Amino acid sequence: MLKRAGPIDAVMSFGIAGGIAPGHTSGDVILADMIIADEMYRTDARWLQTLARKIPNSRIGALAGVDEMIGCRRQKARLHRKTGALAVDMESHGAARYARERGIPFVALRAVADPHHRVLPQSALVGMNPDGSTNVPAVLRKLARRPGDLPGLILTAREAGAAMRSLLRCRGLLGELFGFDHGVQPLLDLRGKGELRRPLFVEGNIGLHGAFSVDAE
């Protein structure tokens, strides 16, 4: 998806995550200072501090990146002990790798959906597409075979809803450029070539599927 987006100046990973550290509830906002996956990816410090100022009660810490959903309490605890991360997702490490390869700023903002102690039902574990969207038919097929998953699935949906509401609140607080102002408004000369462009952001989990980049007019 990003490969088709054309010239890109900055990347934000913006969506939900699973909590793996104690002390977080659904809807808590995590601002990643580091992504821990196959490698460690540091986020842009200036952008991160701007996000922290604009979003009250957010917490700065590491995110763990995985390629498969983690819904087991024991797995969550093990991953937290191994990495020290606050939460886990499946998208941020790919976006961080993409940004590093191109030498452009990157941050990740994630809202906790399922807390560290929550065990996700099997029907929820099959419901995540690679792009972070929900595979509803897969969930329904699994639920038909495991009707006992229904109460857990309803709770999972409520917690995801709390996370999404937090993301919508953050979207409003951050404004047009998602907090990436670095002291200048409204356009940025990021390439050092006198090219004024708006930065690009990824909003895979909140209303806009895909990526966008807008040239200055």
N, C-alpha and C positions, 0 to 999 in steps of 0.2 A: 504494500500500500504506500509506504513512504517513498519507495523507489520511483513511483509514478507521480510524485508530487511536484517535481521540478526543483529549482533552487530553494534551499532551506537555510534559514539564519539561526534558528533556535528550536529546541524541542522540549516539550513538557509531557510527562506521563501523568495522566489525570484520570483517576478512577477509584475503584474500591480495592480493598485488600483484606486478607484474613489476619486477625490478630494472633500473635504468637508469644507476646510478652504479657505478664500479669499487669493488671491495673488499667486496662483499656476496656471501654464499652463501645457498643455499636454507635457509629457516628463520629467517634473521635478522629481528629485529623492528624495525619502523620506527614511531616515534611522531611524528605529523605536527604541526609547529608552524604549518604553512600549507598550504593547498590552492591550487594554481595551475592555473587553467583559463580560462574566459571572463573571470573576475575572480579576485582573490586573496581567500581566505577564511582569516582567522586562527582558530586553535583556542583553547579556553579555557586560559589559562596555568596556573591553579591545578590544574585537573584533570590537565593534561599533566605537571606536576611530580610529582603523586602517582603517576601511571603510571610515570614514570621511576624513582621510588624503589622501587616494588614489583616492577619487572621488570628483573632484572640483565641487563647487556650489551645493552640496547635502545639504539637510536640516534635522536636527535631531528633532524628535518629536514623538508624540504618534500616533499609528494606532488604529482605532476602528475595532472590529471584529463583523461581523454579519453573519447570516445564510441564508439570502435572499438578493438579489440585491436591492440596493437603487438607484433609478433613478430620484426621484422627488426632485426638488430644495428645497421645504419646508422641506422634510425629511432630506436632507443633512444638512441644516442649523440647524435643531433641534438637530441632532446628534452631530454636532460641538459644539453647546452651552452646551450640556449635558456632553460631554467628553473632550472637548478641543483638540481633535485629529485633525491631519492635513489631513488624508485620511482614507479610509475604504476599507477593503477587506473581503473575505469569507474564507480564508485559514489560515492566520497567527495565529489566536487564537488556532486552532486545533494543529498546529505544536508547538506552545509555550507550550500548555498543555502537549503534548507528551514529550517535552524536560524536562519540570519541573518534570514530573513523574519519569524520569530516571536520574535526576541530571546532565544533560549534557548542554554545552553551546548552546545558541540559539540567533540568530539575524534575523531581517527581513529587506529586501531591496525591496522597491516597487517604481515603476515609475507611475506617475499620468497619467491616460488615460483621462477620462472625468473630467473637472474642476468643481468647486463647483457650478457654475451657470448653468451648462449644464443639460438639461432634456433629459434623455434617452428615445428613442421611445420604445413602447411596444414590438416591434419585437426584440429589443436588450435584453430586460429584460428576455425573455424566452430562450435566447440563451446560458446560462451559465450552464455547467455541474458541479456537485459537486466537481470535481477535478480541476476546473478552465479552462478546455478546452471548445471550442465553439461547441454548438449543432446546426450545420448548418441546418439539416432538420427542426428542430423546428423553427428556424428563418425564413426559407422560407415559412413554412406553415402559420406562423403569418403574414408575409408580404403579402401573397396572400389575406388574409382577410382584411389587413390594408395597401393598396398600398400607402396611404399618408405618411406612415412611411419612405419611401425610402430616401428622402433628409436627414432626421435625422440619418438614418442608415448609409448612406455614410459618414456623418460627424463623427459619432461614430467610424467607421472603420479607418478613417484618424487619429483620436486622439489616437486610440489603436496602430496604426502603429508608431506614434511618441513615444509612451511609449515603444514599443518593440525595437525601435532603441536605446533608452537610455539604455535599459537592455543589449543589445548587446555591447554597449560601456563600460558599467560597467563590463561586463564579461571579456572583454579584459584588463581593468585596474586592475582587482583584481588578475588575474593569476590563477595558477593551484588550489590553496587552497582557492580561494574566499576571500583572505585577512586574512585568519585564520593562521597567522604565529606565533604570540605571541613571536617573537624574535628568533624562531628556524626554520631551513629549512633543508630538505623539509618534514621530517616526525615528528610526534608528539607522545610523550609518555603521553597520556591523561588519562590513567587508573591508573597510579601510580603502575603498576605491571610490568614495563619493557616491555610492549607490544607496539611496534611501529606500528601505523596505520595512514592512512590518514583519515581526518574527513569526515563525510557524509554530503551531501547537497541535498536539494530538489530543482529541477528546473522544476516545473510543467508547467510553462508558456513559456519556451524558449528552444525549441529544444530537450530537453531530458525529456521525460515523465516518472516520477517515481523518484526513489532514487538510489544512488549508494554508495558503500563503497569498498575501495580498500585496501587489506592487504599490508603491507610492504613486499618487496621481499628480 
